[in-house]
């Protein structure tokens, strides 16, 4: 877990040059008057001295340990690379917590984009949290209630219910309880209900591999197709078709052998 150093520097554009001031006052020190700043730059480092994040803003005000920034942008680094970039209309920070408000947008280096009204950044816990988020990437959309991003692990999750679409290999609409994601896969779980173009499923878990666009349903899988109902331990959907594995039971619809029901 990277823990940012408590001393943050703010660059102030002033007549005659630049001045740097500590964001936080020392314990017992009287609160200083509000300071207006332009060209704000804040940097945080991990325990090894590597860049953990950088905040830039057009301007703002700072008083004691409370800062307010206008049009901020935050870059989060992971293993020397830019992992996330967040921007909003305002940022208000107090101690180890900062709140981004107004048209909050986060983009990740693995192609995800998140939009929400408010995002909380807890520096001590290395967490980003939010309520009511919309997430999108190529072939995937998610609307969810509770969002959490583990910065030190570079992965995210949603809880308290979600609706998702996966357009690989064919369009699926999924309703469930929890979802976890990283750069390679999505794991959807919790009494899942799935609607396809001409089929419906229910199961306990879906694993979606982004690289090969493979969708694997598992855990008490039940399916209803135009020509049959089925149950299986797992069903894998790929661009080449579908495969049921484990204990599989298929009940054909009447008329199947007469070529009816799309068979």
Residue frames relative to the residue before (quaternion, step in Angstrom):
aa qw qx qy qz dx dy dz
X 1.0000 0.0000 0.0000 0.0000 0.00 0.00 0.00
X 0.2575 -0.7595 0.5671 0.1876 3.58 -0.79 0.88
X 0.1361 -0.7790 0.6084 0.0671 3.55 -0.96 0.91
X 0.3822 -0.7457 0.4986 0.2219 3.54 -0.58 1.16
X 0.5258 -0.6158 0.4788 0.3392 3.55 -1.08 0.68
X 0.5341 -0.6754 0.4102 0.3004 3.57 -0.99 0.84
X 0.6678 0.4758 -0.3142 0.4784 3.58 1.13 -0.48
X 0.0389 -0.7970 0.6021 -0.0276 3.54 -0.54 1.23
X 0.2754 -0.7764 0.5466 0.1503 3.54 -0.98 0.81
X 0.1640 -0.7686 0.6139 0.0737 3.51 -1.02 0.87
X 0.2570 -0.7623 0.5758 0.1461 3.57 -0.73 1.04
X 0.1222 -0.7988 0.5879 0.0360 3.55 -0.73 1.08
X 0.3028 -0.7310 0.5822 0.1871 3.53 -0.87 0.99
X 0.0829 0.7986 -0.5852 0.1135 3.58 -0.51 1.20
X 0.6464 -0.4935 0.3941 0.4281 3.51 -1.29 0.23
X 0.8080 0.2675 -0.2063 0.4828 3.54 -0.80 0.98
X 0.7909 -0.2860 0.1609 0.5164 3.62 1.15 0.00
X 0.5786 -0.5767 0.4519 0.3584 3.54 -1.33 -0.31
X 0.1617 -0.7732 0.6093 0.0691 3.55 -1.10 0.79
X 0.1773 -0.7734 0.5949 0.1280 3.62 -1.00 0.73
X 0.0605 -0.7960 0.6022 -0.0109 3.56 -0.97 0.96
X 0.4966 -0.6278 0.4905 0.3445 3.62 -1.10 0.56
X 0.5033 -0.6648 0.4631 0.3004 3.55 -1.00 0.84
X 0.7888 0.2808 -0.1371 0.5293 3.59 1.02 -0.79
X 0.4386 -0.6744 0.5290 0.2701 3.56 -1.13 0.68
X 0.5486 -0.5975 0.4605 0.3605 3.55 -1.21 0.42
X 0.6244 -0.5434 0.3876 0.4057 3.64 -1.12 0.54
X 0.8134 0.2431 -0.2003 0.4890 3.56 -0.93 0.92
X 0.5554 0.6091 -0.3900 0.4104 3.58 1.23 -0.20
X 0.5119 -0.6455 0.4691 0.3184 3.57 -0.98 0.83
X 0.5602 -0.6171 0.4374 0.3378 3.52 -1.07 0.79
X 0.3593 -0.7349 0.5374 0.2049 3.53 -0.92 0.92
X 0.6126 -0.5373 0.4102 0.4096 3.59 -1.19 0.41
X 0.6225 -0.5423 0.4049 0.3931 3.53 -1.21 0.50
X 0.1878 -0.7755 0.5971 0.0828 3.53 -0.99 0.91
X 0.2496 -0.7569 0.5863 0.1451 3.54 -0.82 0.99
X 0.0923 -0.8204 0.5642 -0.0078 3.52 -0.90 0.98
X 0.0927 -0.7362 0.6624 0.1037 3.51 -1.30 0.47
X 0.7898 0.2524 -0.2092 0.5184 3.54 -1.16 0.55
X 0.1591 0.8339 -0.5097 0.1397 3.57 0.96 0.95
X 0.0249 0.7727 -0.6332 0.0367 3.56 -1.01 0.90
X 0.0049 -0.7779 0.6275 -0.0331 3.58 -0.79 1.08
X 0.0827 -0.8086 0.5823 0.0182 3.56 -0.97 0.88
X 0.1046 -0.7786 0.6159 0.0596 3.55 -1.14 0.73
X 0.1735 -0.7966 0.5765 0.0538 3.56 -1.09 0.79
X 0.4649 -0.6573 0.5072 0.3076 3.56 -1.18 0.50
X 0.7524 -0.4147 0.2639 0.4384 3.56 -1.31 0.05
X 0.6881 0.4600 -0.2772 0.4879 3.60 1.19 -0.50
X 0.5773 -0.6151 0.3656 0.3933 3.57 1.27 0.04
X 0.4860 0.6526 -0.4442 0.3748 3.58 1.23 0.23
X 0.5889 -0.5810 0.4256 0.3668 3.56 -1.14 0.64
X 0.1692 -0.7907 0.5835 0.0760 3.57 -0.82 1.04
X 0.7876 -0.1493 0.1077 0.5880 3.59 1.01 -0.76
X 0.1187 -0.7630 0.6289 0.0906 3.52 -1.33 0.30
X 0.1447 -0.7715 0.6160 0.0670 3.56 -0.96 0.94
X 0.0091 -0.7662 0.6425 0.0093 3.55 -0.98 0.88
X 0.0290 0.7920 -0.6088 0.0361 3.56 -1.16 0.62
X 0.5909 -0.5809 0.4275 0.3615 3.54 -1.20 0.56
X 0.7664 -0.2451 0.1784 0.5664 3.57 1.07 -0.72
X 0.0928 0.7959 -0.5962 0.0495 3.52 -1.33 0.00
X 0.4094 -0.6751 0.5437 0.2847 3.53 -1.33 -0.28
X 0.1214 -0.7779 0.6147 0.0477 3.54 -1.19 0.68
X 0.1068 0.7668 -0.6276 0.0823 3.57 -0.96 0.94
X 0.8133 -0.0305 -0.0489 0.5790 3.56 -0.68 1.18
X 0.7631 -0.3292 0.2408 0.5013 3.62 -0.72 -1.00
X 0.5823 0.5484 -0.3798 0.4646 3.58 1.22 0.44
X 0.0018 -0.8026 0.5958 -0.0286 3.55 -0.78 1.07
X 0.1197 -0.7686 0.6252 0.0640 3.55 -1.14 0.69
X 0.0763 -0.8199 0.5673 -0.0123 3.54 -0.69 1.15
X 0.3047 -0.7410 0.5736 0.1706 3.54 -1.13 0.70
X 0.8510 0.0220 -0.0611 0.5212 3.56 -1.00 0.94
X 0.1678 0.8188 -0.5333 0.1302 3.61 0.73 1.01
X 0.0986 -0.7418 0.6556 0.1011 3.50 -1.38 0.33
X 0.1326 -0.7904 0.5963 0.0459 3.56 -0.92 0.99
X 0.1289 -0.7517 0.6425 0.0743 3.54 -1.02 0.89
X 0.1480 -0.7719 0.6146 0.0671 3.58 -0.83 1.06
X 0.2164 -0.7928 0.5624 0.0911 3.55 -0.88 1.02
X 0.0407 -0.7703 0.6363 0.0090 3.56 -1.18 0.71
X 0.8415 -0.0751 0.0029 0.5351 3.57 -0.67 1.16
X 0.7428 -0.4427 0.2129 0.4549 3.54 0.95 0.94
X 0.6781 0.4582 -0.3027 0.4885 3.59 1.22 -0.06
X 0.5168 -0.6006 0.5005 0.3488 3.56 -1.26 0.33
X 0.1634 -0.8329 0.5254 0.0602 3.59 -0.29 1.27
X 0.8069 0.0428 0.0208 0.5888 3.58 0.97 -0.88
X 0.0704 -0.7520 0.6519 0.0671 3.51 -1.27 0.53
X 0.0467 -0.8121 0.5811 -0.0263 3.59 -0.69 1.13
X 0.0201 0.7834 -0.6212 0.0079 3.55 -1.10 0.71
X 0.0067 -0.7857 0.6176 -0.0346 3.55 -1.25 0.57
X 0.6467 -0.5017 0.3887 0.4230 3.56 -1.30 -0.07
X 0.8051 0.0098 0.0210 0.5927 3.59 1.00 -0.82
X 0.1096 -0.7409 0.6543 0.1047 3.50 -1.39 0.30
X 0.0573 -0.7740 0.6305 0.0134 3.57 -0.89 1.00
X 0.0541 -0.8139 0.5785 -0.0083 3.57 -0.71 1.09
X 0.0334 0.7568 -0.6522 0.0288 3.53 -1.21 0.73
X 0.8207 -0.0041 -0.0386 0.5701 3.56 -0.50 1.15
X 0.7962 -0.2804 0.2316 0.4836 3.54 -0.82 -1.05
X 0.6700 0.4616 -0.3138 0.4894 3.61 1.17 0.32
X 0.0612 -0.7796 0.6232 0.0091 3.52 -1.03 0.88
X 0.1776 -0.7821 0.5921 0.0790 3.57 -1.04 0.82
X 0.1843 -0.7557 0.6224 0.0875 3.55 -0.81 1.08
X 0.0157 -0.8131 0.5810 -0.0326 3.57 -0.85 0.99
X 0.7982 0.3347 -0.2549 0.4312 3.50 -1.26 0.65
X 0.8326 -0.1940 0.0920 0.5105 3.57 -0.46 1.25
X 0.1359 0.8133 -0.5477 0.1418 3.55 0.81 1.04
X 0.0002 0.7869 -0.6153 0.0465 3.56 -0.86 1.03
X 0.0591 -0.7733 0.6309 0.0204 3.56 -0.92 0.97
X 0.0519 -0.7720 0.6326 0.0327 3.56 -0.97 0.87
X 0.2294 -0.7840 0.5667 0.1074 3.56 -0.99 0.88
X 0.5996 -0.5910 0.4051 0.3564 3.54 -1.23 0.44
X 0.6815 0.4488 -0.3063 0.4903 3.61 1.24 -0.17
X 0.7160 -0.5381 0.2351 0.3776 3.56 1.15 0.63
X 0.5487 0.6023 -0.4178 0.4020 3.62 1.20 0.15
X 0.1042 -0.7640 0.6342 0.0571 3.53 -1.22 0.64
X 0.1034 -0.7957 0.5964 0.0223 3.57 -0.83 1.04
X 0.0706 -0.7764 0.6254 0.0339 3.55 -1.08 0.82
X 0.1549 0.7699 -0.6056 0.1286 3.57 -0.99 0.89
X 0.5646 -0.6014 0.4410 0.3537 3.59 -1.29 0.11
X 0.8118 0.0463 0.0149 0.5819 3.59 1.08 -0.68
X 0.0459 -0.7879 0.6139 -0.0149 3.55 -1.02 0.88
X 0.2040 -0.7757 0.5882 0.1033 3.59 -0.90 0.97
X 0.1526 -0.7725 0.6137 0.0577 3.54 -0.92 1.04
X 0.1052 -0.7842 0.6112 0.0201 3.58 -0.52 1.23
X 0.2875 -0.8013 0.5008 0.1563 3.57 -0.26 1.26
X 0.6345 0.5522 -0.3403 0.4203 3.61 0.98 -0.78
X 0.7666 0.3459 -0.1773 0.5111 3.58 0.99 -0.87
X 0.3708 -0.7404 0.4796 0.2903 3.61 1.27 -0.08
X 0.4844 0.6680 -0.4146 0.3837 3.58 0.95 0.91
X 0.1378 -0.6985 0.6893 0.1341 3.48 -1.38 0.53
X 0.0098 0.8073 -0.5893 0.0300 3.60 -0.84 0.95
X 0.0470 0.7934 -0.6048 0.0507 3.54 -1.18 0.60
X 0.3149 -0.7022 0.6017 0.2137 3.53 -1.39 0.23
X 0.8468 0.1137 -0.0966 0.5105 3.56 -1.11 0.70
X 0.2126 0.7883 -0.5365 0.2137 3.54 0.21 1.31
X 0.2013 -0.7197 0.6468 0.1522 3.52 -1.34 0.44
X 0.0656 -0.8046 0.5898 -0.0216 3.57 -0.71 1.14
X 0.0250 0.8068 -0.5887 0.0445 3.57 -0.96 0.84
X 0.0827 0.7301 -0.6782 0.0157 3.51 -1.30 0.57
X 0.7236 -0.4040 0.2933 0.4766 3.57 -1.24 -0.02
X 0.8491 0.1251 -0.1230 0.4983 3.56 -0.62 1.17
X 0.7620 0.3154 -0.1759 0.5375 3.62 1.24 -0.14
X 0.0342 0.7489 -0.6617 -0.0130 3.57 -1.15 0.73
X 0.0676 -0.7865 0.6137 0.0119 3.56 -1.14 0.72
X 0.0629 -0.7363 0.6718 0.0499 3.55 -1.04 0.87
X 0.0624 0.8353 -0.5344 0.1134 3.58 -0.57 1.16
X 0.5395 -0.6349 0.4618 0.3042 3.54 -1.31 0.43
X 0.8220 0.1025 -0.0157 0.5600 3.61 0.66 -1.10
X 0.0935 -0.8051 0.5857 -0.0010 3.56 -0.85 1.06
X 0.0107 0.7795 -0.6255 0.0333 3.55 -1.07 0.84
X 0.0767 -0.7813 0.6189 0.0272 3.57 -0.94 0.95
X 0.2447 -0.7582 0.5923 0.1200 3.57 -0.78 1.11
X 0.2995 -0.8041 0.4859 0.1665 3.56 -0.16 1.28
X 0.6875 0.4919 -0.3014 0.4411 3.59 0.93 -0.81
X 0.7275 0.3823 -0.2304 0.5210 3.59 1.23 -0.41
X 0.3342 -0.7817 0.4693 0.2387 3.57 1.32 -0.12
X 0.6137 0.4909 -0.3879 0.4817 3.59 0.87 0.99
X 0.2297 -0.7904 0.5603 0.0926 3.54 -1.21 0.53
X 0.1031 -0.7846 0.6084 0.0600 3.54 -1.29 0.34
X 0.1697 -0.7394 0.6360 0.1412 3.53 -1.32 0.37
X 0.0784 -0.7977 0.5978 0.0149 3.56 -1.16 0.65
X 0.7356 0.4180 -0.3185 0.4276 3.55 -1.38 0.02
X 0.7497 -0.4133 0.2030 0.4753 3.56 1.13 0.63
X 0.0749 0.7857 -0.6100 0.0704 3.55 -1.09 0.78
X 0.1850 -0.7072 0.6613 0.1684 3.50 -1.42 0.25
X 0.0039 -0.8190 0.5718 -0.0482 3.58 -0.75 1.04
X 0.1623 -0.7299 0.6455 0.1556 3.52 -1.32 0.37
X 0.0963 -0.7568 0.6451 0.0434 3.53 -1.09 0.84
X 0.1445 -0.8219 0.5494 0.0419 3.55 -0.45 1.22
X 0.6195 0.4696 -0.3565 0.5182 3.56 1.01 0.87
X 0.5429 -0.3108 -0.7670 0.1429 1.65 -1.38 2.10
X 0.7508 0.1474 -0.1419 0.6280 3.59 1.29 -0.27
X 0.6616 -0.5473 0.3363 0.3869 3.56 -1.21 0.44
X 0.0036 0.7709 -0.6357 0.0391 3.55 -0.87 1.08
X 0.1721 -0.7475 0.6317 0.1120 3.55 -1.05 0.82
X 0.0819 -0.8292 0.5522 -0.0281 3.56 -0.62 1.19
X 0.0880 -0.7552 0.6480 0.0455 3.55 -1.04 0.89
X 0.1851 0.7931 -0.5585 0.1576 3.58 -0.79 0.99
X 0.6357 -0.5676 0.3957 0.3423 3.54 -1.34 -0.22
X 0.8222 0.0355 0.0195 0.5677 3.60 0.80 -0.97
X 0.0594 -0.7765 0.6272 0.0104 3.53 -1.25 0.57
X 0.0791 -0.7763 0.6242 0.0381 3.55 -1.04 0.84
X 0.0189 -0.8258 0.5633 -0.0204 3.56 -1.00 0.79
X 0.0038 0.7418 -0.6695 -0.0391 3.51 -1.35 0.44
X 0.7763 -0.3783 0.2252 0.4511 3.57 -1.20 -0.22
X 0.7480 0.4258 -0.2127 0.4625 3.58 1.17 -0.48
X 0.8373 0.0452 0.0374 0.5436 3.61 0.95 -0.77
X 0.2579 -0.6961 0.6390 0.2017 3.46 -1.46 0.20
X 0.1148 -0.7595 0.6361 0.0729 3.56 -1.12 0.75
X 0.0823 -0.7925 0.6042 -0.0050 3.56 -0.56 1.24
X 0.0670 0.8228 -0.5582 0.0830 3.59 -0.86 0.88
X 0.6854 0.5183 -0.3643 0.3590 3.50 -1.41 0.25
X 0.7732 -0.3691 0.2148 0.4689 3.59 0.02 1.31
X 0.0775 0.8530 -0.5075 0.0943 3.54 0.74 1.13
X 0.1255 -0.7465 0.6500 0.0673 3.51 -1.16 0.80
X 0.0704 -0.8260 0.5582 -0.0331 3.57 -0.64 1.19
X 0.0897 -0.7762 0.6232 0.0323 3.54 -0.98 0.95
X 0.1217 -0.7840 0.6063 0.0541 3.55 -0.87 1.02
X 0.7574 -0.3707 0.2671 0.4664 3.55 -1.27 -0.21
X 0.8107 -0.0155 0.0163 0.5850 3.61 0.98 -0.77
X 0.7070 0.3684 -0.2791 0.5353 3.57 1.13 0.67
X 0.1626 -0.7490 0.6294 0.1278 3.55 -1.30 0.37
X 0.0933 -0.7840 0.6127 0.0365 3.55 -1.18 0.67
X 0.0830 -0.7262 0.6696 0.1319 3.48 -1.42 0.19
X 0.1435 0.7773 -0.6006 0.1199 3.57 -1.06 0.73
X 0.5665 -0.6129 0.4389 0.3328 3.57 -1.32 0.00
X 0.8197 0.0849 -0.0092 0.5663 3.60 1.13 -0.53
X 0.0767 -0.7471 0.6569 0.0667 3.52 -1.27 0.63
X 0.1195 -0.7476 0.6492 0.0729 3.56 -1.01 0.91
X 0.0643 -0.7962 0.6015 0.0084 3.55 -0.73 1.10
X 0.1885 -0.7796 0.5922 0.0776 3.55 -0.64 1.18
X 0.3770 -0.7704 0.4693 0.2101 3.57 -0.47 1.19
X 0.6457 0.5641 -0.3365 0.3893 3.59 0.95 -0.83
X 0.8093 0.2297 -0.1167 0.5279 3.60 0.84 -0.94
X 0.4164 -0.7418 0.4436 0.2822 3.59 1.33 0.21
X 0.3822 0.7199 -0.4796 0.3251 3.55 1.03 0.87
X 0.1421 -0.7768 0.6113 0.0529 3.56 -0.94 0.97
X 0.0486 -0.8111 0.5828 -0.0089 3.58 -0.67 1.12
X 0.1861 -0.7683 0.6082 0.0716 3.55 -0.73 1.17
X 0.0897 0.8026 -0.5852 0.0728 3.60 -0.90 0.83
X 0.7226 0.4287 -0.3274 0.4323 3.53 -1.30 0.42
X 0.8012 -0.2813 0.1415 0.5089 3.59 -0.09 1.33
X 0.1141 0.8285 -0.5356 0.1173 3.56 0.81 1.03
X 0.0050 -0.7614 0.6479 -0.0197 3.53 -0.97 0.96
X 0.0201 -0.8212 0.5699 -0.0194 3.55 -0.95 0.88
X 0.1299 -0.7542 0.6381 0.0841 3.52 -1.19 0.67
X 0.0539 -0.7892 0.6115 -0.0186 3.54 -0.66 1.20
X 0.6840 -0.4826 0.3373 0.4307 3.57 -1.25 0.14
X 0.7791 0.3450 -0.1613 0.4980 3.57 1.15 -0.60
X 0.8180 0.0731 -0.0196 0.5703 3.61 1.22 -0.16
X 0.2559 -0.6728 0.6479 0.2491 3.50 -1.41 0.08
X 0.0383 -0.8222 0.5675 -0.0203 3.56 -1.02 0.72
X 0.1213 -0.7379 0.6542 0.1131 3.52 -1.39 0.27
X 0.0604 0.7957 -0.5976 0.0773 3.57 -1.11 0.68
X 0.5869 -0.5411 0.4540 0.3958 3.54 -1.30 0.22
X 0.7932 -0.0729 0.0794 0.5993 3.56 1.08 -0.78
X 0.0921 -0.7549 0.6455 0.0705 3.55 -1.24 0.57
X 0.1544 -0.7876 0.5935 0.0602 3.57 -0.84 1.02
X 0.1566 -0.7827 0.5999 0.0540 3.55 -0.84 1.06
X 0.0514 0.7881 -0.6091 0.0721 3.58 -0.77 1.07
X 0.6907 -0.4472 0.3550 0.4438 3.55 -1.31 0.01
X 0.6656 0.5057 -0.2990 0.4604 3.59 1.19 -0.48
X 0.7274 -0.3533 0.2471 0.5338 3.60 1.22 -0.28
X 0.5158 -0.6195 0.4838 0.3406 3.57 -1.19 -0.55
X 0.1079 -0.7810 0.6136 0.0434 3.54 -1.23 0.61
X 0.1982 -0.7622 0.6082 0.0991 3.57 -0.89 1.02
X 0.0621 -0.8126 0.5796 -0.0031 3.58 -0.91 0.93
X 0.6767 0.4467 -0.3741 0.4500 3.54 -1.33 0.34
X 0.7335 -0.3057 0.2857 0.5357 3.56 -1.02 -0.80
X 0.0363 -0.8258 0.5604 -0.0522 3.55 -0.40 1.30
X 0.0223 -0.7779 0.6279 -0.0095 3.54 -0.99 0.92
X 0.0528 -0.8020 0.5946 -0.0237 3.57 -0.78 1.10
X 0.0852 -0.7643 0.6382 0.0372 3.57 -0.94 0.95
X 0.2896 -0.7890 0.5220 0.1455 3.56 -0.46 1.24
X 0.4968 -0.6449 0.4978 0.2992 3.52 -1.15 0.69
X 0.5856 -0.5532 0.4410 0.3958 3.61 -1.14 0.53
X 0.7667 0.3320 -0.2602 0.4839 3.55 -0.96 0.85
X 0.4072 0.7298 -0.4740 0.2773 3.60 1.24 -0.05
X 0.7318 0.4293 -0.2482 0.4676 3.61 0.81 -0.95
X 0.6342 0.4905 -0.3475 0.4863 3.58 1.28 -0.07
X 0.5782 -0.6207 0.3612 0.3873 3.56 1.30 0.18
X 0.4836 0.6544 -0.4454 0.3735 3.58 1.21 0.31
X 0.7794 0.3719 -0.2549 0.4351 3.57 -1.39 0.01
X 0.6700 -0.5453 0.2993 0.4052 3.57 1.02 0.73
X 0.4458 0.7011 -0.4569 0.3177 3.60 1.22 0.16
